[in-house]
Amino acid sequence: MKFQDSQVELRLRTPDEATDVGVLLARRYWWALLGSWAVFAIPIFGVACYIPNTILALLFFWWFKPLYERLPLQVVSSAIFLQKHSLKSGLRGVFQYDTLAWMTIFRLCPGRSTLTPIAALEGIESGTGKIRRRRQLIKSPLISSYLLLHGGMALCELILIATGVILYMKIFQPVFDETAVSAQLVSMRWDWVWDSQSGKLVILSLLLASSAFIAPFYVCAGFGLYINRRIGLEGWDLYLGLQRLITRLSVVCLALVILLPVVSVVAQDATDTTSLTVGSKANVRSEIDETIREHVVLEERFREIRRDERKPRSPWSELLQHLAYWSFVGLLVALFVWLVVWVVFRLRIWEFVKKRSRSSKVEESEVSIIADAKKGVDLPSDVVANAKLAWNEGRARDAMSLLYRGALLFLIAKYSCPIEVCDTERVCARVIARRVPSLSTVFNKLSLHWQQVAYGKKTLADREFRQLLSQYEDSFA
């Protein structure tokens, strides 16, 4: 599945928009999806017609729905991403290692249309645990969406089947005793439809027709949710945007490379023609004579310099010249070595290692702050006084850590807030908003200031910190 060849604009959408895109795809490729769905549905429908019990026949046909939806998934994926599949590759995509799982242990899972493409299209090997982790990443923000999709499609199927049964009972009903009560009459009509062979075929046919009508929308809507989630996880839209930008820049660079030599040649030709047309023969002759004289003067100076070099020099002058040369070379080498040592020890050790140690300490404190609150680590007896002392000493992060941890301990101890060690500040705020709404506003403000100081490396104004201390004393002391 090459997303660069997609026929749909790949951008991050809301789940409702992604479902709408799936519905539009189902409308566009309706007949291809319907034909691929019927490849397995019609034979199983023929087998279900020979089952004498109506309930077992309906259950038999309904149970194999995940098998019917495999080929439509291959069709819509191939149509969007311009892939060519033969019959053999299509059947290989249908009968995979997860097909049996979707028809047994995951048969009642409502997220079938959204989670089936993980193994069917991504080609993840079984037994490695990647499918489970991938399924968790895909479904975590989409549970409500695919529950609504599954429930809505199932309700549409039931409405279609019920409408068909009612019409059949009204049009083809036999003659019953009209003196019976209305409730008894309805019961006799239903028994006639349910127990007769023709009634069983009618209900099975209605189930086949309603499933065939709903299946393309169900498969494509779930596929739209799946593709939208992959765009959010892997940043397909960002990659394609950068690729288009690189393509445009490469075209501009190629045009510049082609045009610059042409422009320079044209300018040179224009300059040459202008000088030749404007200059006269006398001016050209004078320029030639001047150039020859300059060359003669340069040649005479060069010969004088060569004669001076051939004169014997005193050993002291040569020694001084060598000393000056090697002193200059030694100075350059010493300067280069000093620069390398300064870069290594100054930047790598003193700056980089210091930042690493500081960041590791910050990460340890960030990880352990909720863990300490959960385990009941003792805090100072007077949190406000210690926080005020740390603030006056310039340790703003320690002061905010004391206040935040004290608030968590207070809420866990008094209101039994279900806060786990792995919960982030945002999750803690949600838990407190549900459990203790009266303290939610104060805790959110404290959490916001804590995040600004701890993660954003910002500092609070002294007036804001004093106001936060008074709010803490009123709420958590």
C-alpha positions in Angstrom: 0.0 0.0 0.0 1.8 3.1 -1.3 0.2 6.1 0.1 2.1 8.4 -2.4 -0.2 7.1 -5.2 -3.4 7.8 -3.3 -6.4 9.0 -5.3 -7.9 10.6 -2.1 -6.5 13.7 -0.5 -4.5 12.5 2.5 -5.0 14.9 5.3 -6.0 14.5 8.9 -9.7 14.6 9.4 -12.2 14.2 12.2 -13.7 10.7 12.6 -17.0 12.0 11.2 -15.3 13.4 8.1 -13.3 10.1 7.6 -16.6 8.2 7.8 -18.1 10.5 5.2 -15.1 9.9 2.9 -15.7 6.1 3.3 -19.3 6.6 2.3 -18.3 8.5 -0.8 -15.9 5.7 -1.8 -18.6 3.2 -1.4 -20.9 5.2 -3.7 -18.1 5.5 -6.3 -17.1 1.8 -6.3 -20.5 0.4 -5.5 -20.7 -2.3 -8.1 -17.2 -3.6 -7.7 -17.6 -3.8 -3.9 -21.0 -5.5 -4.3 -19.6 -8.1 -6.7 -16.6 -8.9 -4.5 -18.9 -9.2 -1.5 -21.1 -11.7 -3.3 -18.2 -14.0 -4.2 -18.4 -15.7 -0.8 -21.9 -14.6 0.3 -23.8 -16.3 -2.5 -22.3 -19.8 -2.0 -22.8 -19.6 1.8 -26.4 -18.4 1.2 -27.0 -21.5 -1.0 -25.8 -23.7 1.8 -27.9 -21.9 4.4 -31.0 -22.5 2.4 -30.7 -26.2 2.9 -30.6 -25.9 6.7 -34.1 -26.9 8.0 -34.1 -24.7 11.1 -34.7 -21.0 10.4 -32.7 -19.8 13.3 -29.7 -22.0 12.5 -29.8 -20.9 8.8 -29.9 -17.2 9.7 -27.1 -17.7 12.3 -25.0 -19.7 9.8 -25.2 -17.0 7.1 -24.7 -14.1 9.6 -21.7 -15.8 11.2 -19.6 -15.7 8.1 -19.9 -11.9 7.5 -16.2 -11.2 8.3 -15.3 -13.5 5.4 -17.6 -11.7 2.9 -16.0 -8.3 3.8 -12.4 -9.3 3.0 -12.6 -9.0 -0.8 -14.3 -5.6 -0.7 -11.5 -4.3 1.5 -8.9 -5.5 -1.0 -11.0 -3.8 -3.8 -11.3 -0.4 -2.1 -7.6 -0.4 -1.1 -6.5 -1.3 -4.6 -8.8 1.4 -6.1 -7.4 4.1 -3.8 -3.7 3.3 -4.0 -3.6 2.1 -7.6 -2.6 -1.5 -6.8 -3.1 -4.4 -9.1 -4.3 -7.7 -7.6 -4.8 -11.0 -9.3 -7.3 -13.6 -8.1 -4.5 -15.5 -6.4 -3.3 -12.5 -4.4 -6.9 -11.5 -3.6 -7.7 -14.9 -2.2 -4.4 -14.9 -0.2 -5.5 -11.6 1.4 -8.8 -13.2 2.3 -7.5 -16.4 3.9 -4.9 -15.0 6.3 -3.9 -16.1 9.8 -6.3 -13.6 11.3 -9.4 -14.6 9.3 -10.2 -17.5 11.6 -9.7 -15.3 14.6 -12.3 -12.8 13.3 -14.8 -15.6 12.8 -14.3 -17.1 16.2 -12.9 -15.2 19.2 -13.3 -11.7 17.6 -16.6 -12.4 15.9 -18.6 -10.1 18.1 -16.0 -7.3 18.1 -17.8 -4.1 16.9 -14.6 -2.7 15.4 -14.2 -5.3 12.7 -14.3 -2.9 9.7 -11.7 -0.6 11.3 -9.3 -3.2 12.7 -9.4 -5.8 9.9 -7.1 -3.8 7.6 -4.2 -4.0 10.1 -3.3 -7.6 9.2 -5.0 -7.7 5.8 -3.2 -4.6 4.3 -0.1 -3.9 6.5 1.4 -7.4 6.1 2.4 -7.7 9.8 3.6 -11.2 10.7 1.7 -13.1 13.3 3.2 -14.3 16.6 5.4 -11.2 17.1 2.9 -9.2 19.2 3.0 -6.3 16.7 -0.6 -6.9 15.6 -1.8 -6.5 19.2 0.2 -3.3 19.8 -0.8 -1.9 16.4 -4.5 -2.7 17.1 -4.2 -0.8 20.4 -2.7 2.2 18.7 -5.4 2.3 16.0 -8.5 1.7 18.1 -7.7 3.7 21.2 -9.2 7.1 20.0 -11.7 5.5 17.6 -13.7 3.3 20.0 -16.8 5.6 20.1 -16.6 6.1 16.3 -16.6 2.5 15.3 -19.2 1.6 18.0 -21.5 4.2 16.5 -20.8 2.9 13.0 -21.4 -0.7 13.9 -24.6 0.1 15.8 -25.9 2.3 13.1 -25.3 -0.2 10.3 -26.8 -3.1 12.3 -29.9 -1.0 13.0 -30.2 -0.2 9.3 -30.1 -3.9 8.5 -32.8 -4.7 11.1 -35.0 -2.0 9.7 -34.7 -3.3 6.2 -35.4 -6.9 7.2 -38.4 -5.9 9.4 -39.8 -3.8 6.6 -39.5 -6.7 4.1 -41.1 -9.2 6.5 -44.0 -6.9 7.2 -44.6 -6.3 3.5 -44.4 -10.0 2.8 -46.9 -10.7 5.6 -49.3 -8.1 4.2 -49.1 -9.2 0.6 -48.7 -13.0 0.6 -50.5 -14.0 3.8 -52.9 -16.9 3.7 -56.5 -16.7 4.9 -56.7 -16.7 8.8 -59.6 -16.7 11.1 -60.7 -13.1 11.2 -62.6 -13.5 14.4 -59.4 -14.0 16.3 -58.0 -11.2 18.5 -55.4 -8.9 16.8 -52.6 -10.2 19.0 -53.5 -13.8 18.1 -53.7 -12.9 14.5 -50.2 -11.3 14.5 -48.9 -14.4 16.3 -50.5 -16.7 13.6 -49.0 -14.6 10.8 -45.6 -14.7 12.4 -45.7 -18.4 13.0 -46.7 -18.9 9.4 -43.7 -16.8 8.2 -41.2 -18.4 10.7 -42.2 -22.0 10.4 -42.8 -22.3 6.6 -40.1 -23.1 4.1 -41.0 -20.2 2.0 -40.9 -17.9 5.0 -37.4 -19.1 5.8 -36.3 -18.4 2.3 -37.8 -14.9 2.4 -36.1 -14.0 5.7 -32.8 -15.4 4.4 -33.2 -13.4 1.1 -34.0 -10.3 3.1 -30.9 -10.8 5.2 -28.8 -11.3 2.1 -30.2 -8.2 0.4 -29.9 -5.9 3.5 -26.3 -7.1 4.1 -25.4 -6.6 0.5 -26.8 -3.1 0.6 -25.0 -2.2 3.9 -21.7 -4.0 3.5 -20.0 -1.6 1.1 -20.8 1.4 3.3 -19.7 -0.5 6.4 -16.4 -1.7 4.9 -15.5 1.7 3.4 -16.5 3.7 6.4 -14.3 1.5 8.7 -11.5 1.7 6.1 -11.8 5.5 6.1 -11.4 5.6 9.9 -8.4 3.3 9.7 -6.6 5.4 7.0 -7.4 8.6 9.0 -5.8 7.1 12.1 -2.7 6.0 10.2 -2.4 9.6 8.8 -2.4 10.9 12.4 0.1 8.3 13.6 2.6 8.4 10.7 2.2 11.9 9.3 1.4 11.0 5.7 0.1 14.5 5.0 3.4 16.1 6.3 5.5 13.8 4.2 3.5 14.4 1.0 3.6 18.2 1.6 7.4 18.1 2.0 7.7 16.0 -1.1 5.7 18.5 -3.1 7.8 21.3 -1.8 11.0 19.5 -2.7 9.7 18.8 -6.2 8.9 22.5 -6.7 12.3 23.6 -5.4 14.1 21.0 -7.6 12.3 22.4 -10.7 13.3 26.0 -9.7 16.9 24.9 -9.1 17.0 23.1 -12.5 15.7 26.1 -14.3 18.3 28.3 -12.6 21.1 25.9 -13.6 19.9 25.9 -17.2 19.3 29.6 -17.5 22.4 31.1 -15.7 25.1 29.9 -18.2 22.9 31.1 -21.1 22.4 34.5 -19.5 26.2 34.8 -18.9 27.0 33.8 -22.4 24.5 36.3 -23.9 25.8 39.1 -21.6 29.4 38.3 -22.7 28.5 38.3 -26.4 26.6 41.6 -25.9 29.6 43.1 -24.2 32.0 42.0 -26.9 29.9 43.2 -29.7 29.4 46.5 -28.0 33.1 47.1 -27.5 33.9 46.1 -31.0 31.4 48.3 -32.6 32.1 51.3 -30.4 35.9 51.1 -30.3 37.8 52.2 -33.4 41.0 50.7 -35.0 43.2 53.3 -33.3 42.0 52.6 -29.9 42.4 48.8 -30.4 46.0 49.3 -31.6 46.9 51.5 -28.6 45.4 48.9 -26.2 47.5 46.1 -27.8 50.7 48.2 -27.5 50.0 48.9 -23.9 49.4 45.3 -23.1 52.7 44.3 -24.8 54.6 46.9 -22.8 53.1 45.6 -19.5 54.2 42.1 -20.4 57.7 43.3 -21.2 58.0 45.2 -17.9 56.8 42.2 -15.9 59.3 39.9 -17.7 62.2 42.2 -16.8 61.1 42.4 -13.1 60.8 38.6 -13.0 64.4 38.2 -14.4 65.7 40.7 -11.8 64.1 38.7 -9.0 65.6 35.4 -10.3 69.1 37.0 -10.4 68.7 38.2 -6.8 67.7 34.7 -5.7 70.8 33.2 -7.4 73.1 35.4 -5.3 74.6 33.5 -2.4 73.1 34.2 1.0 74.7 34.3 4.4 74.0 31.2 6.7 72.6 33.5 9.4 69.9 34.9 7.1 68.9 31.4 6.1 68.8 30.3 9.7 66.7 33.2 10.7 64.3 32.6 7.8 63.9 28.9 8.8 63.3 29.9 12.5 60.7 32.4 11.5 59.0 29.9 9.2 58.9 27.0 11.8 57.9 29.4 14.6 54.9 30.5 12.5 54.0 26.9 11.7 54.3 25.9 15.4 52.1 28.8 16.4 49.4 27.7 14.0 49.6 24.1 15.2 49.4 25.1 18.8 46.4 27.3 18.1 44.6 24.5 16.3 45.3 22.0 19.1 44.1 24.5 21.7 41.0 25.1 19.7 40.2 21.4 19.5 40.8 20.9 23.2 38.6 23.8 24.0 35.8 22.5 21.9 36.0 19.0 23.3 36.3 19.9 27.0 34.3 23.1 27.0 31.3 22.1 24.8 31.1 18.3 25.0 31.9 17.7 28.6 31.0 20.8 30.6 27.9 21.8 28.6 26.5 18.6 27.1 27.1 16.4 30.1 25.7 19.1 32.4 22.5 19.3 30.3 22.2 15.5 30.2 22.5 15.2 34.0 20.1 18.1 34.5 17.6 16.6 32.1 17.9 13.1 33.7 17.2 14.6 37.1 14.2 16.4 35.7 12.9 13.2 34.1 13.4 11.3 37.3 11.5 13.9 39.3 8.8 14.0 36.7 8.3 10.3 36.7 8.5 10.0 40.5 6.2 12.8 41.5 2.9 10.9 41.0 4.6 7.7 42.1 5.6 9.3 45.4 2.1 10.7 45.9 0.6 7.3 45.1 2.9 5.4 47.5 2.3 8.0 50.3 5.8 9.4 50.6 5.9 11.8 53.5 6.0 15.5 52.7 7.1 18.3 55.1 4.6 19.0 57.8 4.1 22.5 56.5 4.0 22.4 52.8 3.2 26.1 52.3 6.1 27.2 54.5 8.6 25.0 52.8 7.4 26.0 49.4 7.7 29.7 50.3 11.2 29.0 51.6 12.2 27.3 48.3 10.7 30.1 46.3 12.6 32.7 48.2 15.9 30.8 47.6 15.3 30.8 43.9 14.2 27.1 43.6 10.9 27.7 41.8 10.6 24.1 40.5 11.0 22.6 44.0 8.4 25.0 45.3 5.9 24.1 42.6 6.7 20.4 43.0 5.9 20.6 46.8 2.5 22.3 46.1 1.5 19.9 43.3 2.5 16.8 45.2 0.8 18.0 48.4 -2.4 18.6 46.4 -2.2 15.1 44.9 -1.6 13.5 48.4 -4.6 15.5 49.8 -6.9 14.4 47.0 -5.9 10.7 47.2 -6.1 10.5 50.9 -9.3 12.4 51.5 -11.4 11.7 48.3 -9.8 8.4 47.2 -9.1 9.7 43.7 -8.2 6.8 41.5 -4.9 8.2 40.2 -2.3 5.7 38.8 1.5 6.1 38.7 1.5 6.3 34.9 -1.1 9.1 34.7 -0.1 12.4 33.3 -1.2 15.8 34.6 -4.0 15.9 32.1 -5.4 12.5 33.2 -5.1 13.6 36.9 -7.1 16.7 36.1 -9.9 14.6 34.4 -10.1 12.2 37.4 -10.3 15.1 39.8 -12.9 16.9 37.7 -15.1 13.8 37.9 -14.5 12.9 41.5 -14.1 16.4 43.2 -15.6 19.1 40.9 -15.4 21.8 43.5 -11.6 21.6 43.6 -11.1 21.1 39.9 -10.5 24.8 39.0 -7.9 25.3 41.7 -6.1 22.0 40.8 -6.1 22.9 37.1 -4.5 26.3 37.8 -1.9 24.6 40.0 -1.2 22.0 37.4 -0.9 24.6 34.7 1.7 26.6 36.7 3.5 23.4 37.5 3.8 22.4 33.8 5.0 25.9 32.9 7.8 25.8 35.5 8.8 22.1 35.1 8.5 21.6 31.4 8.4 25.1 29.8 11.2 26.5 32.0 9.2 29.6 32.7 9.1 31.6 35.9 6.0 32.8 37.7 5.7 36.3 39.0 5.9 36.7 42.8 2.4 38.0 42.9 1.0 34.9 41.1 2.9 32.6 43.4 1.6 34.4 46.5 -1.9 34.1 45.1 -1.4 30.4 44.4 -0.2 29.8 48.0 -3.3 31.4 49.4 -5.6 29.3 47.1 -3.6 26.2 48.1 -4.1 27.0 51.9 -7.9 27.4 51.3 -8.3 24.2 49.3 -5.7 21.6 50.2 -4.2 22.6 53.6 
